[in-house]
């Protein structure tokens, strides 16, 4: 979690999803040497993370900083909507508690991002149509998959896994924007929102792993 240092900008990359995460995954093994199975597992894991990072860059419209911010805004709104709409279908008391915290957290985050978006001249009318369409389709696909999970009585397991995945990708996007933007208001927003959001993502991930 970021230290409270009024005169310095916190570094998001020191939080649960650090900037050098890919380097850590692909770091050379110690003298004892890993087994073949572990070695190839590490290689495959690193490759998957690289692909995710590349896809995030591609999906941001060729690396446009403003489009990345627009995408983050839309993603946060959609996650809040999914979290709120899905709550009634959750059976587990623990997962319901996690989801309540997520909905509250996203409500606060979406309120607090309004000022940085306004200072950047981003409004609902100016958001790139392609980006808006992509995020809308993503939400539709997620809700359709979750509805199937409800019918198949696997909602809790699938919901926790899906939200953990979407939150992790969103945290990666937040970290990327923090390192590239020159906007003080956006940096302040991200440095405040990222730690708690990332920590809650870890809780969803732990729940998902335990429910398999």
C-alpha positions in Angstrom: 0.0 0.0 0.0 1.3 3.5 -0.8 2.9 5.5 2.0 1.4 8.8 2.8 4.0 11.3 1.4 2.3 14.6 0.5 5.4 15.8 -1.4 5.9 12.7 -3.6 3.8 10.9 -6.1 3.3 7.3 -5.0 4.4 4.6 -7.5 1.7 2.3 -8.5 4.2 -0.3 -9.8 5.1 -1.1 -6.2 1.6 -2.5 -5.5 0.4 -6.1 -6.0 0.8 -5.9 -9.8 4.3 -4.3 -10.2 5.6 -2.8 -13.3 8.4 -5.4 -13.5 6.1 -8.3 -12.9 6.9 -9.8 -16.3 10.6 -9.6 -15.6 10.1 -11.3 -12.2 8.2 -14.2 -13.9 10.9 -14.7 -16.5 13.9 -14.2 -14.1 16.6 -17.0 -14.3 16.3 -19.8 -11.8 18.7 -20.3 -8.9 21.6 -22.7 -8.8 19.5 -25.7 -7.9 17.6 -25.5 -11.2 13.9 -26.0 -11.8 12.3 -29.3 -13.0 11.3 -29.4 -16.7 7.7 -29.1 -15.7 8.2 -26.0 -13.6 10.6 -24.5 -16.2 8.1 -24.8 -19.0 5.3 -23.6 -16.7 7.2 -20.4 -16.0 7.9 -19.9 -19.7 4.3 -20.4 -20.6 3.1 -18.1 -17.8 5.4 -15.4 -18.9 4.3 -15.7 -22.5 0.6 -15.4 -21.5 1.3 -12.2 -19.5 3.2 -10.7 -22.4 0.3 -11.4 -24.7 -2.1 -9.8 -22.3 0.1 -6.7 -22.1 0.3 -6.5 -25.9 -3.4 -6.9 -26.3 -4.0 -4.1 -23.8 -1.7 -1.8 -25.8 -3.5 -2.8 -29.1 -6.9 -2.3 -27.6 -6.0 1.2 -26.5 -6.3 2.4 -30.1 -2.6 2.3 -31.1 -1.3 3.5 -27.8 -3.3 6.7 -27.7 -3.2 8.0 -24.1 -6.6 9.6 -24.2 -8.2 6.4 -25.6 -6.6 4.5 -22.7 -8.2 6.9 -20.2 -11.5 6.6 -22.0 -11.3 2.8 -21.9 -10.5 2.9 -18.2 -13.5 5.1 -17.6 -15.9 2.8 -19.5 -14.4 -0.3 -17.9 -14.9 1.0 -14.4 -18.5 1.9 -15.2 -19.2 -1.5 -16.7 -17.6 -3.3 -13.8 -19.8 -1.4 -11.4 -22.9 -2.2 -13.4 -21.9 -5.9 -13.6 -21.2 -6.1 -9.9 -24.5 -4.4 -8.9 -26.6 -6.5 -11.3 -25.0 -9.8 -10.3 -25.3 -9.4 -6.6 -28.8 -11.0 -6.4 -27.5 -14.2 -8.0 -24.6 -14.7 -5.5 -25.2 -17.5 -3.0 -22.0 -17.5 -0.9 -22.0 -15.2 2.1 -18.3 -14.5 1.7 -18.6 -13.7 -2.0 -21.6 -11.5 -1.3 -19.6 -9.5 1.2 -16.7 -9.2 -1.3 -19.1 -8.1 -4.0 -20.7 -5.5 -1.8 -17.3 -4.0 -1.1 -16.5 -4.0 -4.8 -19.8 -2.2 -5.7 -19.1 0.4 -3.1 -15.5 0.9 -4.1 -16.4 1.2 -7.8 -19.1 3.7 -7.0 -16.5 5.9 -5.2 -14.0 5.4 -8.0 -16.4 6.4 -10.7 -17.4 9.5 -8.8 -13.7 10.5 -8.2 -12.6 9.9 -11.8 -15.1 12.6 -13.0 -12.8 15.5 -12.3 -9.7 14.1 -14.1 -11.9 13.2 -17.1 -13.3 16.7 -17.2 -9.9 18.3 -17.0 -8.8 16.1 -19.9 -11.9 17.2 -21.9 -13.4 13.7 -21.9 -17.2 13.4 -21.9 -19.7 10.8 -22.9 -20.1 12.6 -26.2 -16.3 12.8 -27.0 -15.4 9.2 -26.2 -14.1 7.2 -29.2 -17.0 5.3 -30.7 -14.8 2.2 -31.4 -13.6 2.1 -27.8 -17.2 2.5 -26.5 -18.4 -0.3 -28.8 -15.7 -2.6 -27.7 -16.3 -2.1 -24.0 -20.1 -2.4 -24.5 -19.6 -5.7 -26.3 -17.3 -6.9 -23.5 -19.9 -6.2 -20.9 -22.6 -7.9 -23.0 -20.5 -11.0 -23.4 -19.7 -11.2 -19.7 -23.3 -10.8 -18.7 -24.4 -13.5 -21.2 -21.8 -15.9 -19.9 -22.8 -15.2 -16.3 -26.4 -15.9 -17.1 -25.4 -19.3 -18.5 -23.5 -19.9 -15.2 -26.7 -19.0 -13.2 -28.7 -21.5 -15.2 -26.0 -24.1 -14.7 -25.8 -23.5 -11.0 -22.1 -22.4 -11.2 -22.6 -18.7 -10.8 -20.4 -18.1 -7.7 -17.4 -19.9 -9.1 -17.6 -18.4 -12.5 -18.5 -14.9 -11.3 -15.5 -14.7 -8.9 -13.2 -16.0 -11.6 -14.4 -13.6 -14.2 -14.4 -10.5 -11.9 -10.9 -11.4 -10.7 -9.7 -11.5 -14.3 -11.4 -8.3 -15.4 -10.2 -6.5 -12.3 -6.6 -7.6 -12.9 -6.7 -6.3 -16.4 -8.2 -3.1 -15.2 -5.4 -2.7 -12.6 -2.8 -3.3 -15.3 -4.4 -0.5 -17.4 -4.5 1.8 -14.4 -0.8 1.2 -13.8 0.0 1.8 -17.5 -1.9 5.1 -17.5 -0.2 6.3 -14.3 3.2 5.8 -15.8 2.4 7.5 -19.1 0.2 10.5 -18.1 1.4 13.9 -17.3 -1.9 14.9 -15.7 -1.5 15.6 -12.0 -5.3 15.1 -11.3 -5.2 11.8 -13.1 -2.1 10.7 -11.2 -3.6 11.7 -7.9 -6.8 9.8 -8.7 -4.9 6.6 -9.7 -2.5 6.7 -6.7 -5.5 6.9 -4.4 -7.7 4.3 -6.2 -5.2 1.7 -7.3 -4.1 0.2 -4.0 -7.5 -0.7 -2.6 -8.7 -1.8 -6.0 -5.7 -4.1 -6.5 -6.0 -5.5 -3.0 -9.7 -6.3 -3.5 -8.8 -8.0 -6.8 -6.4 -10.3 -4.8 -9.3 -11.2 -2.5 -11.5 -12.2 -5.5 -8.6 -14.2 -6.9 -8.1 -16.1 -3.6 -11.8 -16.8 -3.4 -11.9 -18.1 -7.0 -8.9 -20.3 -6.4 -10.4 -21.8 -3.2 -13.8 -22.5 -4.9 -12.3 -24.6 -7.7 
